[in-house]
Amino acid sequence: MNPRNKRSAAPYVSIIIPTWNEKDNIGKVIKGVKQELSGYSYEILVVDRYSSDGTIQIAKSLGAKVLYDSKGKGSALIKGFNAARGKIIISMDADLSNRPAELKLLITGIETGYDVCMGSRYLTGGGSDDMPIYRRLANKGFVTLVNLLYGSRYSDMCYGYRSFSKNSFRKLKLREKGFGIETEINIRARKARLRVLEVPSMEKKRATGSGKLRTWQDGYIILKTILKNMGRN
């Protein structure tokens, strides 16, 4: 049986979406995912930080399974990864910054034999409508530091639109609870010698609401993540 077929007992693709008060965006995100994956067997797991604005009700009404986590983005993603049943797992944001049209590219990256497929805003065909110069410079600095310390060749770092094989997630042994999770994934994938593919991705501006990123605080968390992983196996 074709693993993409909707009649498969287990889903072929699991979509993990961390949320926190995203009622104006989550419905559009889920509808976009469902439209793009109409030919696949899939599940949508929303990991919510106890939203009070109706996010949970909207997600459930559209068929998503809702889990709960209040510790941070990293903790939410890890909980979603652990609960995912799909052969391919994809993480994406709830603010409409990640385009559902790119889902099939992330799926294909895993189907062709890679363990992790990462969206990059810096490859030809990628870009960002939502990255001021100070964030661009910070991201470039973090990428350069990781590449120097770990011998990698990444072009992007702090971006959460990614796909994983089920087995690769187990090998990553992730621990980060907050916004250091994407950086930890890059580092752990390199240290575990996983096969990593970067594909171009176009980041859109947040549709509505305020972002959860705290530039300086989260920048410090990312730097700390880079340094503390040097001594971790």
N, C-alpha and C positions, 0 to 999 in steps of 0.2 A: 504493500500500500504506500502511495506517495505520502511522505511525512508531512507535507503541507495540507493534506486533505482534511477538511473539517470533520470527517467522520472518525479521525484518529482518537483513541481513548484518552491519551494525554496531549496537551497542547504542544505544538511545535515551537511557538514563540511565546515568551513571557515578557510583558512590558511593565517595568517598574517605574512608578511616578510618585516621588515624595511631594506632599502637599501641606500647606498651612495657610488657611484663609485665601483660597483661590477660586471662589465661587463664580467669578466673572470669566474665568479662563478654562477651568477644568472640563466643562462640558464640551467646549470647542476642541480641546486637546483629544478627549476620548472619541468624539465623533470623527476627527481627522484620522486617528489611529484605526478605527473600525473601517473607515472607507478605504484606507490604503492597504489594509490586511484582509480585505474581503475574501481573498482566495486562500487564506491560510487558516490553520487551526491555531488559535491564540487565546491568551488570557491577559487581562489588564489588572494589575495589582496596584492600588493606590495606598500608599503608606502615609497616613495623616497624623499631624501633630495636634490632634484634638481641636480641629477648626470649629469656630463658633458662628460662622457666616453662611452655612448651608452647603459647603463644599462636599461634605460626606454624603448628604442626601442626593445631591446631583450625581455624584460618582456612582452611587448604588443604583439610582434610577436608570443609568445607562449601562448597567450590567457589570461594572467593575467590582472586584472584591476589595474590601477596605480592611486594612490592617492599621494598627496604631503604634506610634512611637513618639516620644517627646524629648529625646536626647539630642537630636540634631540630624543634619542631612546624611552624614555617613552612617549613623546608626539606623536610619530609616532605610537606606539602600541595602545595608547588610541584612536587615530583617526581610526585606523584599526578595533579595537573592536567595536566602535560605528557604523561603516559602515557595519560590518559583518552581514550576513543574516542567517548564519547556526545555527543549534541547538547546535553544538559543535564548539568551536573556538580554534584554535591551533596557538601559536606563535613559530616561529623558526627563526634562523639566516640565513643570506644570504651567508656565507663564506664556506659552506659545512662542518661545524663542527658538525652540527646535522644530524644524519642519517635518511633519509626518511623511512628506514626499521622499525623504531621505532614508526611511526605514528599510526599504528593500536593498539599498546599497549596504547598509550595516548588516543585514541578514546575509547577503551574498558574500561579504567578507569572511564570515564564519563558515559558510558552505564551501568555500574554496580552500579551506584547510587552516585558516588562522585561528588562534585561540582567543584573541582580543582584537576588536576593530574599533578604532577611535576616530571620532569626527575631529577634523582640524580646520580651524578658521584661517590657517596660514598657507595651505596648499592652494595651487591654482584651481579656481572654481569655488573656493571657500571665501569666507569673509565675515564681517560683523557690522551690523547696524547699531550696535549697542556697546561700544568699547571706547570710552574716552582715552586720551593719550596717556594719562597716568596709569590706567589699568593695562594698556597695551605694553607700556614699558616694564611694568611689574611682571606681567606674564612672560615677557621675553627674558627678563632676568632670571625668573624661576626655571624656565626651560633650559637656559644656558647652564645654570648651576647644576641641575639634574644631569644634563648630558655630560658635563665635566666630571662629576663625582661618580656617575654610574656607567659611563661609557655608552650611553644611549644616543639616539639620533632623532629625538622627538622634535616636532615643529610647534606643538601646542601642549598646554598643560592643564589649565584650570577650566576645563570644559567637560560637561557631564553627559554628552550625547554619545553613547558607546554601546557596543554589543559584545557578548561573551559566550563562549561555549559553556555548557553546564560544568564540565570537568575543570575548566580553567579557573572558575570562581573559587573552587575548593583549594586550588594551588596558591591563590593570592593571599590567603590567610589574613584578611583585612581586619583592622582594629579601630581605625579612626572614626570618631563619633560625629565630627562636624565637617566644615568645608575643606578640610585637608584630605578628604576621601579621594578626590580625583588625582591629586598628587601622589597619594599612597598607591593607587592603582598603577600609575605609570612606573613608579619605582619597584613595586613588588613584581610587576610583569617582567621587568628587566632582570631582577635578581632570580626569578624563577625560570628564566630563559624561555618564556612563552613566545610564541610566534605572534607578533603584533603588526597590524596593518593600520596605517592612517589613511583616511579618505576625506576629501574636501567636504566641508559643511558650512552652510550659510546661517549665521546666527541672526535672528530677527530681534527687534526691540520687544521688551515686555509689552503685552497687549494692554493690560490695565492693572491697577494696583501698584503697590510699592514693592521694590525688590528686597530680598532678605540678606543680600551681601553687604557686609560691613567692611569697607575697603581696607582700613589699617589693621583692625583686629584680625580679620581673616587672613590678611597678608602675613601677619606674624604667625598665625597657626600654620600656614602653608610652609613658611621657612622652618618652623620647628619640626614639621613633618619630614621635610627633606633631610634635616640633620640627624634626627633621632633614628631614622631608618638605616643610617650608615652602619650601625652596630647590631642590626637585627637580621637574623637569618630567615 
